Amino acid sequence: TRREFTGSMMNSVLAYGLIDALWSQNLLAAEVKPVIDQWFKDLYSVGEDLHGQKLKDVEFQSKMEDLFRKVDLSELMKFIDLSGIKERVDIPANGAYSASFDLSKVEGLPKELNFGRQIFCLQKDRAIVPHGHSNMCTGFIVLEGAFHGKHYDKLETGEDHYIIKSTIDDQFGAGGVSTISDHKDNVHWFRCTSETGFIFNAHFDGYASDITIPTGRLYLDPEGEKLAGDLIKTPKMTYETSHAKYG
């Protein structure tokens, strides 16, 4: 009937208006838009710009932080199956467990990626021990839990020590982001302050042809000798000594 037809049309108009409003507010993004696939493709794309020398490492850090802050955290946790990781991972009593995850299901992402990725899993009072890198950019997102995070700039390298300066000393909750490069905040240290904590990490190795030091971790003790100008003379450490003290 005309009345039924008019009522049906009104319901359709109201439904369309609601959907349009939700879409404009991005409330349906998780269900409707392939946001996580695109996010990983964007991460790959800025990595190509870094490796292709189109971006300086500090510029790349800024772009990576923007990307990390825009990600839908709950959808990222679903994508990497954080609940499954928590079920199958036996978190160690010292240091952090590094869990991998599959990106082959991301449509349009190359099989050969330009970045490594992992999930760090920690118990309370355990740490991603203080360390630096060379020829590497990396970004962190706290997925779940709470962390006390510290960053430093490594200013000088000696035979048995480094000279560093504190740049970040903050609390990081879910969604908290930090990055490093060779020229900004290139030493970091995260201690879990909740019962458990999980951090997403993406790292881009070998981006600078003029840096010849290997990209492995450079362990150090940030509780070293305090110098003038808020500098710290920090002894070099090994994996074993670092984890014995800070893990």
C-alpha positions, 0 to 999 in steps of 0.5 A: 500500500501507499502507507506501507511504501511510504513507511518503508522509504522513511525507514530506508532514509533514516537508516541511510542517514545513520550509516552515513553519520557513522561512516563520517565519524569513522565508527564503522571503519573496523567493519567496512574499510580495510584499514589495517591492510592499508596501514601496513601498506603505508608503513611499507611505503614510507620504508621505501622512501627511507631506504631510497634516501627520499627521507632523512631518518628523523623525517621518517621517524615523524612519519612513522609516529604519525602512522602509529598514532592513527592505527586502530589499536583494537583492530591491530590487536585482532589482526596480529591475534594478540589473544592467541599470542597470550595463550601460546607464549610462555613469558620468560622470568627475565627480559622479553619474549619476541613473538612473530606474526604473519603478514602474508594475508595483507592484500597488495603487500610485497612478499619481501618486506622492507621491515621486520616486526615482532610483539614483545611480551613481558611480565611485571618489572621485566624489561626490554633492556637498555640498548642502542642500534646502528643503521636502524629506525624502529617504532613501538606501539604499546598494545596492552599494559603499561611501561616506564620508557626511557630514551637517550641520544648516543653522542659519543662512542669510546672503546669501552663506553658511550656518552649519552644524554636523556631525551625521554622519561615517561609512562607509556600506556596502551597506544603509546608510541616511540621511535628511534633512529641513528640521529634521534633518541637512538637508545631506548629502555622499557620496563613493564609496570603492569602485570603483563605488557605487550609492545608492537615493534617494526624496524627498518635495517640498513637504510644508510649506506654510509653507516658501516657498524652492524645493526645488532643491539649495542648494550650499555648501562645508563646508570653510569657516571654523571658528567657536566651538561646532563651527560652520562658516561655509560659502560658498554655491556654484553647481552648477559650482563645487561639482562642480569642487571636490567632484564 
